[in-house]
Amino acid sequence: MHEVKEVGTAELKYADKTYSYPVFEGSEGERAIRMGSLRQDTGLINYDPGYGNTGSCISDITFIDGEKGILRYRGYPIDVLANDCTFIEVAYLLVHGHLPNQSQLTHFSRLLNRKSLIHEDMRNFFKNYPEDAHPMAILSAMVVSLSSFYRELNMSVEEEIDLTVARLLSKIRTLAALSYKQSIGAPHVYPSSKLTYVENFLNMMFYTPVANYEIDPITVRALNKLLILHADHEQNCSTSAVRLVGSSGANLYASISAGICALWGPLHGGANQAVIEMLEQIHREGMTIDTCIARAKDKDDPFRLMGFGHRVYKSYDPRAKIAKKACEDVLNTLGIKDELLDIAVQLEERALSDEYFVERKLYPNVDFYTGITLRAMGIPTNMFTVIFAIGRLPGWIAHWLEQRDDKDQRIGRPRQIYTGPVKREIVPIEDRPE
């Protein structure tokens, strides 16, 4: 990890006093004021809802420049990784800090194959979930249950780090596929040592004893890209949840389960599902594109254009371009004519030429096209966020490991501005008003 360097000071004037705080700079020029002693010095705290201007850590995993539309994992641009690497290579990169050579990749791939099965007793858990249980609920519960079946390893030994990472990466796709099979009452499919990571997942999802599933290489390549696009995204909600839970000393499985629960929210990982639901509503109600745009602009209308705008990106989401191309490749290869894609393309063109959206920098984000791609693959809507979780897992693990080794990290403990009642006296119960 590169050390931050002190590049100056910032002064704060309060109550006739001036306080000086150091300014630090990261490797890409981002600057921050270190104000850890603010409350001790002044009695003040920083009020920042959503932590949009609060740096919670120093990290060398992912760099984002939202104004310029830049996303890099460990220094590598997202488009290069998505086009030239496999998801397993990117997972290795995020966890270890460098891309694997051939021998490292072979060793890691073999570990993934060896650790892909779940304990047979865990299969009994699935039988007790209701058929309509959401796959994310099952996934989060099953991941934290792994800690009951697999002992904690010495995470200071690289070989054991590889073993734990491979175990989680491999088993999460098995758990995800089994949760889907359980929801439709279909027999479970075991992973195969003859298939790659993505091929295995698709086969476990869609193979049945009475209908062989033919794995399409274009579909495999597209899903591989989608997983890479989601592999990490700096200090987002779910990653921050992993770090916050991990800061208490909780084990990796518990921390990852917390990340899955955070990802479940419609404002986070559930956004691609919301895009599909919006497109379906437009199609079902026969809305014109002009009507959609007009309703989206009306603040009194509950209708919203989902998949536009981003908390960080104030230009075109670099992942969206890759996701759009992957979507087109899948639909063209499978020969699918999807009316929802037609609506999505028209919405994008119309919004990008509309002053209202341009001024507010409401560009399509990665969620805008991923849902259509997953839908074309035959993946049901309630599994969309599960796919996101599989992709995001390497980033969560990398951040958990990084935080564990960060000497500056302490247990997470934000402050608050209290607005409740001031001190009150208890009135005897017989004197309290009816």
C-alpha positions in Angstrom: 0.0 0.0 0.0 1.3 3.5 -0.9 1.6 5.8 2.1 -0.4 9.0 2.0 1.8 12.1 2.2 1.1 15.3 4.1 0.9 18.2 1.6 -0.3 21.1 3.8 -2.7 22.2 6.5 -6.2 23.4 6.8 -7.4 25.9 9.4 -10.8 25.9 11.1 -11.9 29.0 12.9 -14.4 28.5 15.7 -15.3 30.4 18.9 -12.4 32.9 18.4 -9.9 30.1 18.1 -8.1 28.7 15.0 -7.3 25.1 14.8 -4.9 23.5 12.3 -5.3 20.1 10.7 -3.0 18.2 8.3 -4.0 17.7 4.7 -3.0 14.3 3.2 -2.9 13.3 -0.5 -3.3 9.8 -2.1 -1.5 8.4 -5.1 -4.2 9.8 -7.5 -4.2 13.3 -6.0 -7.3 12.9 -3.8 -6.9 15.1 -0.7 -8.4 14.8 2.8 -8.2 16.7 6.0 -7.3 14.5 9.0 -9.6 15.8 11.7 -9.6 12.9 14.2 -9.1 15.3 17.1 -11.9 17.7 16.0 -14.3 16.8 18.9 -11.5 16.8 21.4 -10.3 20.2 20.2 -13.6 22.0 19.6 -16.4 19.9 21.0 -17.7 19.7 17.4 -18.4 16.7 15.1 -18.7 16.5 11.3 -22.4 16.1 10.3 -22.3 14.2 7.0 -25.4 12.1 6.2 -24.5 9.1 4.1 -20.8 9.8 4.7 -20.6 11.4 1.2 -17.6 13.6 2.3 -16.1 11.4 4.9 -13.1 9.2 4.2 -13.4 6.1 6.5 -10.1 4.5 5.5 -7.0 4.5 3.3 -7.2 1.9 0.6 -5.2 0.8 -2.4 -7.8 -1.5 -3.9 -10.0 0.6 -6.2 -9.8 4.1 -7.6 -12.9 6.0 -8.9 -13.0 9.5 -10.4 -16.7 10.2 -10.7 -16.3 13.4 -12.7 -14.1 11.8 -15.4 -15.8 8.4 -15.4 -12.7 6.5 -14.3 -12.8 3.1 -12.5 -9.6 1.1 -11.9 -9.0 -2.0 -9.8 -5.4 -2.0 -8.4 -4.5 0.5 -11.2 -6.0 -1.5 -14.1 -8.9 0.3 -16.1 -12.2 -1.6 -15.8 -12.6 -1.9 -19.6 -9.2 -3.6 -20.0 -10.0 -6.1 -17.2 -13.5 -6.8 -18.5 -12.2 -7.4 -22.1 -8.9 -9.2 -21.4 -9.3 -11.1 -18.1 -11.5 -13.7 -16.5 -13.4 -13.1 -13.3 -11.1 -15.5 -11.5 -8.1 -13.5 -12.5 -9.7 -10.3 -11.3 -10.7 -11.9 -8.0 -7.1 -12.9 -7.6 -6.0 -9.4 -8.4 -8.3 -7.8 -5.9 -7.3 -10.1 -3.1 -3.5 -10.3 -3.8 -2.8 -6.9 -5.4 -1.5 -8.4 -8.6 -2.7 -10.4 -11.6 -1.7 -14.1 -11.3 0.9 -15.8 -13.5 0.0 -19.1 -15.1 1.1 -21.3 -12.2 -0.7 -19.1 -9.7 -3.9 -19.1 -11.7 -3.7 -22.9 -12.2 -3.3 -23.4 -8.4 -6.1 -21.0 -7.6 -8.4 -22.6 -10.2 -7.7 -26.1 -8.7 -8.6 -24.8 -5.3 -11.9 -23.4 -6.6 -12.7 -26.8 -8.0 -11.7 -28.7 -4.8 -13.8 -26.3 -2.6 -16.9 -26.0 -4.7 -19.0 -28.6 -2.8 -20.9 -27.6 0.3 -21.1 -29.8 3.4 -23.9 -32.3 2.8 -25.6 -31.3 6.1 -26.0 -27.8 4.7 -28.2 -29.2 1.9 -30.8 -30.0 4.6 -31.1 -26.3 5.4 -32.6 -25.6 2.0 -35.4 -28.0 2.6 -36.7 -25.9 5.5 -37.0 -22.6 3.6 -40.4 -21.7 2.2 -40.6 -22.0 -1.6 -41.2 -18.2 -1.9 -38.2 -17.3 0.3 -36.1 -14.7 -1.4 -32.7 -16.1 -2.7 -30.8 -13.2 -1.0 -32.3 -14.1 2.4 -31.2 -17.7 1.9 -27.8 -16.7 0.6 -27.0 -14.4 3.5 -28.0 -17.1 6.0 -26.1 -19.9 4.3 -22.9 -17.8 4.0 -22.9 -17.0 7.8 -23.6 -20.7 8.4 -20.4 -21.6 6.7 -18.6 -20.4 9.8 -20.2 -23.3 11.7 -18.8 -25.9 9.2 -15.3 -24.5 8.4 -12.9 -23.4 11.1 -11.2 -20.0 11.1 -7.9 -20.1 9.3 -4.6 -18.3 10.0 -5.2 -15.3 7.8 -1.6 -14.2 8.0 -0.4 -17.2 5.9 -0.8 -16.6 2.2 -1.6 -20.3 1.5 -4.5 -20.2 4.0 -5.7 -16.8 2.6 -6.0 -18.5 -0.8 -7.8 -21.4 0.7 -10.4 -19.2 2.5 -10.9 -17.0 -0.6 -11.3 -20.0 -2.9 -13.7 -21.6 -0.4 -16.0 -18.5 -0.3 -15.8 -17.7 -4.0 -16.5 -21.3 -5.0 -19.2 -22.1 -2.5 -21.1 -18.9 -3.0 -22.0 -19.8 -6.6 -23.0 -23.3 -5.4 -25.2 -21.8 -2.7 -26.7 -19.3 -5.1 -27.6 -22.0 -7.6 -29.0 -24.3 -5.0 -31.2 -21.5 -3.6 -32.7 -21.1 -7.1 -33.3 -24.8 -7.6 -35.0 -25.0 -4.2 -37.3 -22.0 -5.1 -38.6 -23.9 -8.2 -38.7 -27.3 -6.6 -36.0 -28.7 -9.0 -33.3 -31.2 -8.1 -30.0 -29.8 -7.0 -27.1 -30.0 -9.4 -23.5 -30.6 -8.2 -20.6 -28.6 -9.5 -18.3 -30.2 -12.1 -14.5 -30.2 -12.2 -14.7 -30.1 -16.0 -16.3 -26.6 -16.2 -15.0 -23.1 -15.6 -16.3 -20.9 -12.8 -19.0 -19.2 -14.8 -19.9 -22.4 -16.8 -20.3 -24.2 -13.5 -22.7 -21.6 -12.2 -24.8 -21.6 -15.3 -24.9 -25.4 -15.4 -25.9 -25.7 -11.7 -28.7 -23.1 -12.4 -30.2 -24.6 -15.6 -29.2 -28.3 -16.1 -32.0 -30.8 -15.4 -31.9 -34.6 -15.7 -34.5 -34.5 -18.5 -33.0 -31.6 -20.5 -29.3 -31.1 -21.0 -28.3 -27.5 -20.7 -26.0 -26.3 -23.5 -23.5 -23.7 -22.3 -23.2 -20.9 -24.8 -19.7 -19.3 -24.9 -21.2 -15.8 -25.6 -23.4 -16.1 -22.5 -20.4 -17.3 -20.5 -18.3 -14.4 -21.7 -21.0 -11.9 -21.0 -21.7 -13.1 -17.4 -17.9 -13.1 -16.8 -17.9 -9.4 -17.8 -20.8 -8.6 -15.6 -19.1 -10.2 -12.6 -16.0 -8.3 -13.3 -17.9 -5.0 -13.5 -19.4 -5.6 -10.1 -16.2 -7.0 -8.4 -15.5 -3.9 -6.4 -16.6 -0.3 -6.2 -14.7 1.4 -3.4 -16.5 2.3 -0.2 -20.1 1.6 -1.3 -22.9 0.7 1.1 -22.3 -3.1 1.2 -18.5 -2.8 1.3 -18.7 -0.3 4.2 -21.0 -2.8 5.9 -18.4 -5.5 5.5 -15.7 -3.2 6.9 -18.0 -2.0 9.8 -18.9 -5.5 10.9 -15.3 -6.7 10.4 -14.0 -3.8 12.5 -15.6 -5.4 15.5 -13.4 -8.5 15.0 -16.2 -10.5 13.5 -15.1 -13.4 11.2 -15.0 -13.2 7.5 -18.2 -15.2 6.9 -20.3 -13.0 9.3 -18.8 -9.8 7.6 -19.7 -11.1 4.1 -23.2 -12.0 5.2 -23.7 -8.4 6.4 -22.5 -7.2 3.0 -25.0 -9.5 1.3 -27.8 -8.0 3.4 -26.8 -4.5 2.6 -26.6 -5.3 -1.1 -30.1 -6.6 -1.0 -31.6 -3.1 -0.8 -33.3 -1.6 -3.9 -31.1 1.5 -3.7 -28.0 -0.7 -3.9 -27.8 -4.1 -5.5 -31.5 -4.3 -6.2 -31.3 -1.4 -8.7 -31.0 -3.6 -11.8 -34.2 -5.4 -10.7 -35.9 -2.0 -10.4 -34.8 -1.2 -13.9 -36.5 -4.3 -15.3 -39.7 -3.6 -13.3 -39.7 0.0 -14.7 -39.3 -1.2 -18.3 -42.0 -3.8 -17.8 -44.3 -1.1 -16.4 -43.6 1.2 -19.5 -44.3 -1.7 -21.8 -47.4 -2.9 -19.9 -49.0 0.5 -19.8 -48.0 1.4 -23.3 -46.3 4.6 -22.3 -44.5 6.6 -25.0 -40.9 7.6 -24.5 -42.0 11.3 -24.3 -44.5 10.4 -21.6 -41.8 8.6 -19.6 -39.5 11.6 -19.8 -42.2 14.0 -18.9 -43.3 12.0 -15.9 -39.7 11.5 -14.7 -39.3 15.3 -14.7 -42.5 15.9 -12.7 -41.5 15.9 -9.0 -45.1 15.2 -8.0 -45.3 12.1 -10.1 -44.1 8.9 -8.3 -42.7 7.5 -11.6 -38.9 7.5 -11.8 -36.4 6.5 -14.5 -34.5 3.8 -12.8 -30.9 3.1 -13.9 -30.0 6.8 -14.5 -27.6 8.8 -12.3 -25.2 7.6 -9.7 -24.0 8.7 -6.3 -20.4 8.9 -7.5 -20.4 9.2 -11.3 -21.2 12.6 -12.6 -20.4 11.5 -16.2 -21.2 8.3 -18.1 -20.7 5.2 -15.8 -17.7 3.4 -17.4 -19.2 0.1 -16.6 -22.4 1.0 -18.4 -20.7 1.0 -21.8 -19.3 -2.5 -21.3 -22.6 -3.8 -19.9 -24.5 -2.4 -23.0 -22.2 -4.2 -25.4 -22.4 -7.4 -23.4 -26.2 -7.1 -23.5 -26.3 -6.6 -27.3 -23.9 -9.6 -27.8 -26.1 -11.9 -25.8 -29.4 -10.9 -27.4 -27.9 -11.1 -30.9 -26.3 -14.5 -30.2 -29.4 -16.0 -28.7 -31.6 -14.4 -31.4 -33.8 -12.7 -28.8 -35.9 -9.7 -29.8 -36.5 -8.0 -26.4 -39.0 -5.2 -26.4 -37.6 -4.0 -23.1 -34.2 -3.5 -24.7 -35.8 -1.4 -27.4 -37.5 0.7 -24.7 -34.2 1.0 -22.8 -32.2 2.1 -26.0 -34.8 4.8 -26.8 -34.9 6.0 -23.2 -31.1 6.3 -23.2 -31.0 8.2 -26.5 -33.8 10.5 -25.4 -32.4 11.2 -21.9 -28.8 11.9 -23.2 -30.2 14.6 -25.5 -32.5 16.1 -22.9 -31.2 19.3 -21.2 -32.9 18.3 -17.9 -31.0 15.1 -17.6 -27.7 16.5 -19.0 -27.7 19.4 -16.6 -28.3 17.0 -13.6 -25.7 14.6 -15.0 -28.2 11.8 -15.0 -26.5 9.3 -17.3 -27.2 5.6 -17.5 -25.4 3.5 -14.9 -24.3 -0.1 -14.9 -27.7 -1.3 -13.7 -29.5 0.0 -16.8 -28.4 -2.9 -19.0 -27.4 -5.7 -16.7 -31.0 -6.7 -15.8 -31.9 -7.1 -19.5 -28.8 -9.3 -20.1 -29.5 -11.5 -17.1 -33.2 -11.8 -18.2 -32.1 -12.9 -21.6 -29.9 -15.6 -20.0 -33.0 -17.0 -18.3 -32.1 -15.8 -14.8 -35.2 -14.8 -12.9 -35.5 -11.3 -11.5 -35.2 -12.3 -7.9 -31.8 -13.8 -8.7 -30.3 -10.5 -10.1 -29.0 -9.3 -6.8 -27.6 -12.7 -6.1 -25.5 -12.5 -9.2 -24.3 -9.1 -8.0 -23.3 -10.6 -4.7 -21.2 -13.3 -6.4 -19.5 -10.6 -8.4 -18.9 -8.3 -5.5 -17.5 -11.0 -3.2 -13.8 -10.6 -4.2 -14.0 -6.9 -3.4 -15.6 -7.5 0.0 -12.9 -10.1 0.9 -10.1 -7.7 -0.3 -11.5 -4.9 1.9 -11.9 -7.2 4.9 -8.3 -8.3 4.6 -7.0 -4.7 4.0 -8.9 -3.4 7.1 -7.5 -6.2 9.2 -4.0 -5.2 8.4 -4.5 -1.4 8.7 -2.9 -0.2 11.9 -5.0 3.0 11.9 -8.3 1.1 11.9 -10.5 1.0 15.0 -14.0 -0.4 15.6 -16.5 1.7 13.6 -18.3 4.1 15.9 -20.0 7.1 14.1 -21.4 10.0 16.2 -24.8 11.6 16.0 -26.6 14.9 16.6 -29.2 14.1 19.2 -32.6 15.8 18.7 -34.7 13.9 21.3 -36.2 15.2 24.6 -33.9 16.9 27.1 -33.7 15.4 30.6 -37.2 14.6 32.0 -38.6 13.5 35.3 -40.6 10.3 35.7 -44.2 11.0 36.7 -45.9 8.4 38.9 -48.2 6.2 36.9 -51.3 7.4 38.7 -50.5 11.0 37.8 -49.9 10.4 34.1 -52.6 11.7 31.7 -55.0 9.2 30.2 
